[in-house]
Amino acid sequence: RVLVDEVARLDEMARSFSQFGRMPDGPAAPVDLVELLEGLTAPFGRTVTLHVPPGGAPHVHGHVDALGRVLRNLVVNALEAAEVHSGPDGARVHVALAADDEAVVVTVDDNGPGVPPELRDDIWSPDVTTKRRGTGLGLALVRQTVLHHGGTVHVGEAPGGGARFTVRLPLGGAAAEAEDPTGRSGASTPTETA
């Protein structure tokens, strides 16, 4: 069993290394983060909750698979941290989606031990991990992908303790501008649906 676990860990590490520094091929497209998050959080039942504002949120312009990996990584990391701190039955993760005139914001809160202030700048480096069996690449890939999409990602403290990761993705996005540097790509700011 130990050998099988180690092979799986090395396989995951190899896949992470192969993804590092590479963005998806093909053009960016509108991404529905509500749909992406609903699909991602549903399998976890009541352990992972999702709050979506009435009327949903505007689409962002990007690569759905890459953004899906970002959100999956943040949710799974939060769940693992919460389980270590609170046990599997006490672990709680809350994902919230919000939007303003410029961006869509996703927050992932957990009831784990949080990220100590002295590590908050370092956790984005590819060789830093707080997990016993982690590769240190997950958050580096998260940051790289979010920056590629013209966004930002930050870590802080969740209300009541635990960690809060905040991803802010611009409407339109850098991915849209990269396709047509003149800014005439036709990727206007999507409108919010009622």
Residue frames as qw, qx, qy, qz and C-alpha x, y, z in Angstrom:
[[0.000, 0.885, 0.465, 0.000, 0.00, 0.00, 0.00],
 [0.324, -0.765, 0.110, 0.545, 2.87, 2.38, 0.81],
 [0.389, -0.114, 0.605, 0.685, 4.39, 1.77, -2.63],
 [0.180, 0.627, 0.673, 0.349, 1.06, 2.45, -4.39],
 [0.156, -0.924, -0.268, 0.225, 0.62, 5.69, -2.43],
 [0.382, -0.600, 0.307, 0.633, 4.15, 6.81, -3.25],
 [0.351, 0.180, 0.679, 0.619, 3.70, 6.08, -6.97],
 [0.060, 0.811, 0.558, 0.166, 0.46, 8.10, -6.96],
 [0.278, -0.869, -0.049, 0.407, 2.22, 10.98, -5.21],
 [0.402, -0.348, 0.495, 0.687, 5.10, 10.94, -7.71],
 [0.282, 0.466, 0.699, 0.463, 2.63, 10.80, -10.61],
 [0.056, -0.922, -0.380, 0.053, 0.83, 13.88, -9.26],
 [0.366, -0.721, 0.193, 0.556, 4.15, 15.66, -8.81],
 [0.411, -0.016, 0.627, 0.661, 5.17, 14.88, -12.41],
 [0.163, 0.703, 0.617, 0.313, 1.84, 16.20, -13.72],
 [0.206, -0.923, -0.186, 0.267, 2.21, 19.37, -11.66],
 [0.413, -0.500, 0.383, 0.657, 5.74, 19.95, -12.96],
 [0.356, 0.253, 0.680, 0.589, 4.58, 19.44, -16.54],
 [0.038, 0.842, 0.516, 0.154, 1.82, 22.05, -16.09],
 [0.357, -0.757, -0.081, 0.542, 4.04, 24.63, -14.42],
 [0.182, -0.460, 0.363, 0.789, 4.79, 27.51, -16.72],
 [0.021, 0.148, 0.780, 0.608, 2.25, 26.41, -19.34],
 [0.449, 0.281, 0.313, -0.789, -1.14, 27.91, -19.99],
 [0.654, 0.345, 0.669, -0.074, -3.80, 26.11, -21.99],
 [0.197, 0.001, 0.607, 0.770, -3.71, 26.16, -25.76],
 [0.021, 0.597, 0.724, 0.347, -6.50, 27.79, -27.69],
 [0.056, -0.493, -0.048, -0.867, -8.42, 31.00, -27.30],
 [0.056, 0.139, 0.686, -0.712, -9.97, 32.15, -24.07],
 [0.276, -0.435, -0.665, -0.541, -13.76, 32.09, -23.84],
 [0.461, -0.509, 0.133, -0.715, -16.49, 33.24, -21.45],
 [0.393, -0.010, -0.877, 0.277, -16.37, 31.17, -18.24],
 [0.579, -0.577, -0.212, -0.536, -19.40, 30.77, -15.97],
 [0.141, 0.360, -0.755, 0.530, -17.87, 30.61, -12.50],
 [0.658, -0.164, 0.333, -0.655, -21.27, 29.87, -10.93],
 [0.933, 0.175, -0.192, -0.248, -21.61, 26.69, -12.99],
 [0.559, 0.442, -0.630, 0.309, -17.97, 25.78, -12.37],
 [0.120, -0.354, 0.657, -0.654, -18.29, 26.23, -8.60],
 [0.797, -0.087, 0.176, -0.572, -21.62, 24.41, -8.37],
 [0.900, 0.246, -0.353, -0.069, -20.09, 21.40, -10.11],
 [0.409, 0.446, -0.642, 0.471, -17.00, 21.56, -7.95],
 [0.230, -0.320, 0.584, -0.710, -18.68, 21.93, -4.55],
 [0.793, -0.112, -0.149, -0.580, -21.70, 19.61, -5.00],
 [0.787, 0.072, -0.612, 0.045, -19.84, 16.31, -4.42],
 [0.265, 0.221, -0.655, 0.672, -18.71, 17.46, -0.97],
 [0.391, -0.606, -0.691, -0.050, -22.24, 17.79, 0.40],
 [0.329, -0.916, -0.201, -0.112, -22.62, 19.92, 3.52],
 [0.721, -0.375, 0.020, 0.582, -18.88, 19.98, 4.20],
 [0.277, -0.072, 0.280, 0.916, -18.36, 22.55, 1.43],
 [0.219, 0.758, 0.545, -0.283, -21.00, 25.26, 1.10],
 [0.332, 0.203, 0.391, 0.834, -21.41, 27.73, -1.75],
 [0.105, 0.740, 0.401, -0.530, -22.96, 31.19, -1.67],
 [0.305, 0.272, 0.509, 0.758, -23.90, 32.76, -5.00],
 [0.142, 0.276, 0.223, -0.924, -25.52, 36.20, -5.10],
 [0.527, 0.573, 0.566, -0.272, -29.10, 36.44, -6.42],
 [0.514, 0.821, -0.058, -0.240, -28.87, 36.70, -10.17],
 [0.922, 0.140, 0.076, 0.353, -25.54, 34.89, -10.29],
 [0.346, -0.702, 0.256, 0.567, -22.40, 36.64, -11.50],
 [0.530, 0.751, -0.246, -0.307, -21.05, 37.87, -14.84],
 [0.957, 0.144, 0.048, 0.249, -18.84, 35.52, -16.81],
 [0.285, -0.769, 0.403, 0.406, -15.10, 36.07, -16.86],
 [0.725, 0.626, -0.261, -0.120, -12.98, 35.60, -19.97],
 [0.280, -0.630, 0.723, -0.038, -10.48, 32.78, -19.63],
 [0.482, 0.216, -0.831, -0.175, -9.73, 29.10, -19.91],
 [0.772, -0.394, -0.061, -0.494, -12.33, 27.00, -18.12],
 [0.911, -0.062, -0.369, 0.174, -10.02, 24.04, -17.40],
 [0.444, 0.296, -0.408, 0.741, -7.28, 26.23, -15.93],
 [0.321, -0.435, 0.201, -0.817, -9.72, 28.21, -13.78],
 [0.880, -0.278, -0.242, -0.302, -11.34, 24.95, -12.70],
 [0.775, 0.057, -0.457, 0.433, -7.94, 23.68, -11.51],
 [0.086, 0.406, -0.336, 0.845, -7.42, 26.92, -9.55],
 [0.594, -0.391, 0.073, -0.699, -10.74, 26.62, -7.74],
 [0.929, -0.132, -0.338, -0.071, -10.43, 22.86, -7.20],
 [0.598, 0.223, -0.493, 0.591, -6.95, 23.31, -5.73],
 [0.121, -0.394, 0.326, -0.851, -8.14, 26.00, -3.32],
 [0.771, -0.312, -0.053, -0.552, -11.20, 24.01, -2.19],
 [0.914, -0.032, -0.390, 0.109, -9.28, 20.75, -1.74],
 [0.408, 0.309, -0.483, 0.711, -6.46, 22.52, 0.14],
 [0.367, -0.410, 0.220, -0.805, -9.02, 24.20, 2.40],
 [0.890, -0.227, -0.184, -0.351, -10.78, 20.91, 3.07],
 [0.804, 0.105, -0.472, 0.347, -7.51, 19.12, 3.85],
 [0.163, 0.359, -0.437, 0.808, -6.44, 21.89, 6.25],
 [0.580, -0.362, 0.099, -0.723, -9.84, 21.88, 7.96],
 [0.925, -0.123, -0.331, -0.142, -9.81, 18.07, 8.31],
 [0.611, 0.197, -0.532, 0.552, -6.36, 18.09, 9.91],
 [0.032, -0.299, 0.371, -0.879, -7.44, 20.80, 12.35],
 [0.571, -0.127, 0.227, -0.778, -11.07, 19.82, 13.04],
 [0.426, 0.024, 0.902, -0.071, -11.27, 16.17, 12.01],
 [0.026, 0.160, 0.769, 0.618, -13.23, 14.91, 9.00],
 [0.120, -0.650, -0.749, -0.035, -16.61, 15.42, 10.70],
 [0.199, -0.792, -0.277, 0.507, -15.86, 18.96, 11.86],
 [0.351, -0.115, 0.397, 0.840, -14.24, 20.26, 8.68],
 [0.307, 0.808, 0.458, -0.208, -16.08, 23.15, 7.02],
 [0.329, -0.071, 0.376, 0.863, -15.28, 25.09, 3.85],
 [0.288, 0.780, 0.439, -0.340, -17.33, 28.03, 2.60],
 [0.378, 0.096, 0.472, 0.791, -17.00, 29.30, -0.96],
 [0.183, 0.780, 0.396, -0.449, -18.56, 32.64, -1.86],
 [0.423, 0.330, 0.467, 0.704, -18.91, 34.41, -5.18],
 [0.019, 0.817, 0.290, -0.498, -19.41, 38.15, -5.54],
 [0.513, 0.413, 0.376, 0.652, -19.12, 40.68, -8.35],
 [0.044, -0.732, -0.149, 0.664, -18.65, 44.39, -8.80],
 [0.512, 0.808, 0.019, -0.292, -18.34, 46.57, -11.90],
 [0.210, 0.771, -0.585, -0.140, -14.77, 45.43, -12.55],
 [0.215, 0.349, -0.910, 0.066, -14.34, 41.87, -11.35],
 [0.854, -0.306, -0.309, -0.287, -15.73, 38.63, -10.02],
 [0.083, -0.576, 0.690, -0.430, -14.39, 37.67, -6.59],
 [0.856, -0.178, -0.470, -0.122, -14.25, 34.13, -5.21],
 [0.220, -0.619, 0.608, -0.446, -13.43, 33.57, -1.54],
 [0.806, -0.076, -0.586, -0.019, -12.62, 30.18, -0.05],
 [0.327, -0.619, 0.464, -0.543, -12.78, 30.09, 3.77],
 [0.727, -0.076, -0.681, 0.024, -12.00, 27.12, 5.99],
 [0.611, -0.729, 0.098, -0.293, -12.06, 26.34, 9.69],
 [0.878, 0.099, -0.280, 0.376, -8.54, 24.96, 9.68],
 [0.612, -0.501, -0.168, 0.588, -5.50, 26.37, 11.47],
 [0.179, 0.970, 0.012, -0.167, -5.04, 29.22, 8.98],
 [0.745, 0.413, -0.088, 0.517, -1.84, 30.34, 7.30],
 [0.516, -0.620, -0.167, 0.568, 0.58, 32.01, 9.71],
 [0.198, 0.959, 0.019, -0.199, 1.33, 35.63, 8.74],
 [0.275, -0.690, 0.567, 0.357, 5.03, 34.86, 8.34],
 [0.483, 0.022, 0.814, 0.321, 4.26, 32.27, 5.62],
 [0.471, 0.700, 0.435, -0.315, 1.68, 34.24, 3.63],
 [0.293, 0.804, -0.339, -0.391, 4.19, 35.67, 1.16],
 [0.129, -0.471, 0.853, 0.187, 6.13, 32.42, 0.81],
 [0.640, 0.154, 0.722, -0.213, 3.31, 29.93, 0.13],
 [0.650, 0.691, 0.040, -0.313, 3.17, 30.95, -3.54],
 [0.075, 0.668, -0.711, -0.206, 6.71, 29.63, -4.20],
 [0.817, 0.182, -0.453, -0.306, 6.93, 26.25, -5.94],
 [0.548, 0.186, -0.757, 0.304, 9.02, 24.67, -3.19],
 [0.181, -0.204, 0.556, -0.785, 6.95, 25.69, -0.16],
 [0.610, -0.317, -0.609, -0.394, 4.38, 23.37, 1.40],
 [0.378, -0.425, 0.534, -0.626, 2.88, 22.93, 4.84],
 [0.934, -0.027, -0.038, -0.354, 1.58, 19.46, 3.99],
 [0.653, -0.438, 0.613, 0.080, 3.44, 16.36, 5.06],
 [0.629, 0.126, 0.689, 0.338, 3.07, 14.87, 1.57],
 [0.383, 0.868, 0.192, -0.251, 2.62, 18.00, -0.53],
 [0.736, 0.309, 0.218, 0.562, 4.67, 18.99, -3.58],
 [0.246, -0.573, -0.057, 0.779, 4.52, 22.74, -3.04],
 [0.167, 0.069, 0.572, 0.800, 3.34, 23.28, -6.61],
 [0.031, 0.641, 0.765, 0.062, -0.40, 23.68, -6.09],
 [0.077, -0.877, -0.271, 0.390, -0.49, 27.27, -4.86],
 [0.248, -0.435, 0.434, 0.749, 2.31, 28.27, -7.25],
 [0.140, 0.269, 0.791, 0.532, 0.11, 27.03, -10.12],
 [0.027, -0.790, -0.593, 0.152, -2.91, 28.82, -8.64],
 [0.161, -0.766, 0.011, 0.623, -1.05, 32.11, -8.53],
 [0.232, -0.219, 0.624, 0.714, 0.47, 31.70, -11.99],
 [0.115, 0.459, 0.809, 0.350, -2.91, 30.90, -13.56],
 [0.064, -0.846, -0.456, 0.268, -4.74, 33.74, -11.82],
 [0.194, -0.649, 0.216, 0.703, -2.04, 36.23, -12.87],
 [0.228, 0.038, 0.748, 0.622, -2.24, 34.92, -16.45],
 [0.014, 0.657, 0.720, 0.222, -5.95, 35.77, -16.37],
 [0.076, 0.559, 0.030, 0.825, -5.18, 39.32, -15.20],
 [0.621, -0.672, -0.294, -0.277, -6.35, 38.61, -11.67],
 [0.010, -0.583, 0.619, -0.526, -5.02, 38.59, -8.15],
 [0.798, -0.322, -0.507, -0.051, -4.97, 36.01, -5.37],
 [0.067, -0.595, 0.493, -0.631, -4.40, 36.70, -1.69],
 [0.628, -0.294, -0.708, 0.133, -4.41, 34.77, 1.56],
 [0.175, -0.486, 0.327, -0.791, -5.60, 36.10, 4.89],
 [0.058, 0.052, 0.882, -0.465, -7.64, 35.07, 7.88],
 [0.305, -0.444, -0.702, -0.466, -11.24, 33.90, 7.62],
 [0.437, -0.506, 0.156, -0.727, -13.78, 35.38, 10.03],
 [0.878, -0.359, 0.122, -0.292, -13.69, 33.19, 13.11],
 [0.484, -0.525, 0.678, 0.173, -10.24, 31.77, 12.26],
 [0.779, 0.290, 0.523, 0.189, -8.93, 29.55, 9.53],
 [0.313, -0.205, 0.435, 0.819, -7.64, 30.68, 6.16],
 [0.487, 0.746, 0.326, -0.317, -9.31, 32.82, 3.52],
 [0.414, -0.070, 0.555, 0.718, -8.10, 32.71, -0.06],
 [0.348, 0.755, 0.272, -0.485, -9.46, 35.47, -2.30],
 [0.448, 0.106, 0.609, 0.646, -9.30, 35.30, -6.09],
 [0.269, 0.738, 0.180, -0.592, -10.25, 38.41, -8.05],
 [0.483, 0.165, 0.666, 0.545, -10.73, 37.96, -11.82],
 [0.131, 0.379, -0.058, -0.914, -11.38, 41.00, -14.00],
 [0.638, 0.572, 0.456, -0.243, -14.41, 41.14, -16.23],
 [0.548, 0.793, -0.240, -0.116, -13.12, 40.80, -19.78],
 [0.868, -0.371, 0.263, 0.199, -9.80, 39.65, -18.39],
 [0.133, -0.705, 0.556, 0.420, -6.20, 39.73, -19.54],
 [0.528, 0.059, 0.811, 0.244, -6.80, 36.54, -21.51],
 [0.456, 0.766, 0.453, -0.022, -9.18, 38.47, -23.79],
 [0.070, 0.942, -0.202, -0.260, -6.71, 41.34, -24.25],
 [0.431, -0.454, 0.701, 0.343, -3.90, 38.90, -25.05],
 [0.608, 0.373, 0.678, 0.179, -5.86, 37.55, -28.00],
 [0.361, 0.742, 0.309, 0.474, -6.14, 41.00, -29.61],
 [0.481, -0.268, -0.243, 0.799, -3.67, 43.58, -28.30],
 [0.006, 0.337, 0.249, 0.908, -5.67, 46.38, -29.96],
 [0.184, 0.167, 0.624, -0.741, -8.43, 45.78, -27.41],
 [0.566, 0.215, -0.171, -0.777, -10.99, 45.20, -30.20],
 [0.020, 0.105, -0.992, -0.063, -11.46, 41.49, -29.58],
 [0.543, -0.299, -0.474, -0.625, -15.19, 41.89, -29.09],
 [0.540, -0.280, -0.735, 0.299, -14.80, 40.59, -25.57],
 [0.201, -0.576, 0.056, -0.791, -16.85, 43.29, -23.94],
 [0.164, -0.158, 0.744, -0.628, -17.84, 43.14, -20.33],
 [0.258, -0.327, -0.876, -0.244, -20.57, 40.53, -20.02],
 [0.411, -0.411, 0.046, -0.813, -23.84, 41.63, -18.52],
 [0.185, -0.067, 0.867, -0.458, -25.28, 40.08, -15.42],
 [0.352, -0.281, -0.760, -0.469, -28.27, 37.85, -15.98],
 [0.456, -0.349, 0.227, -0.787, -31.39, 38.40, -13.93]]
